[in-house]
Amino acid sequence: MVVRNIDVISEIFTPTPQKFTSFLPTLNPSKLGFNRSLICGFCGFYKSPIWVPTRPSWRGHCPSSLSVHCGINGLNDDGFYIRRCVELARKAFGFTSPNPMVGCVIVKDGKIVGEGFNPKAGQPHAEVFALRDAGDLAENATAYISLEPCNHFGKTPPCTEALIKAKVKKVVIGMVDPNPVVAYKGVARLRDAGIEVVVGVEEESCKSLNETYIYNMLTGSPFLTLRYSLSVDGKFLDILGDGVMDCGEYYSRLLQEYDAVVLSSSLFGEDFFVPASEEPGANQALHIIIQKCTSSYQIPQVINEFTGNMVLLTDSRIPPDMAQQGIETVVVDQINLNVILDYCNRQGLNSVLLDFRGNFSEFEELAKEGIEKKYFNKFVTEILPVWNGCSKMDSLMPLKSLKQGIEVINLQSKASDQSVVLEGYFKF
């Protein structure tokens, strides 16, 4: 069973009721200097902080030292450099899970002398790349970091020790890491070493950058998003718009952003091609195919090259052709969101996309459960240029008939080829 609400083992956190708009617990301002509010932003790929100076050529993921003065037009402030950290961190969009995206900038005498970001899980952190980039210029400089530096040995050494060894004089941090192993310990270590530390600069942007990581750390459950398509007259459609799976388009980016995507077995006809992100070098989401015993749909014997990144979740017998193809099959007593989220959590997955396509009956109970039990965090709605008025039945009626109304917040839109994509958050 997925744990939907847990007490975070750290004295700086005070658990709150499970509401998306307050999924970050109340933080003790006397210790952290935090803004208590949380304004969750749109997907990272729909917005990017402004970076005024022209960016020079890059050396892989570590740029050459920048001889750029950033005092132009009043930009020489802590917020500007943290926004630059966020922009750098987004370069690893879709590559760092289950770890967060982090960016770091080293500034000396009003000049950026080093930059770096976490390229992917298991590799050196942003601070290490930025300090390498700055070299000896890091001494007596200010380090700007979007997330609190770690102070423990994991797959990499503590970043706090790297900053201390480099003799930086000041560290500005966007937000404290909600991971209890890290939380505030990095700040304390730096201050104990005599380094000035400022916390909570551009905090909301930093929270928005890693919303799935934060949610998972504070609840013990994956971040869950509902995606579905509608006609312009509000009818459910089981198709995607033209071009949305192309590189740079919203659906391709979703498959890169989310650790797992849940699909209906009814989509798998002989001509069906398993959806995959077209982003360059993208990590591919785990495809969880749900097949209920009441379903007459059978997954074909030949599936494309993503069979190694696919799991069949079923409440019926194991199809023999699945074993022959080497596809993992998980048999459960009942298919529901608790089972799906629990499986993903045990696999170390931070985020799950429930892709509402195919046979509606396979998803109807999952959608109702997600709303009634307040499991959904976010939604993505694609509105296609189709008028579906001739439909005999409104397949969304079971959801529309739910007794409770749901407020949505931070609603934003984006054009994607001929479709319009709406994205927002549920406020239960």
Disulfide bonds with the S-S distance in Angstrom:
none
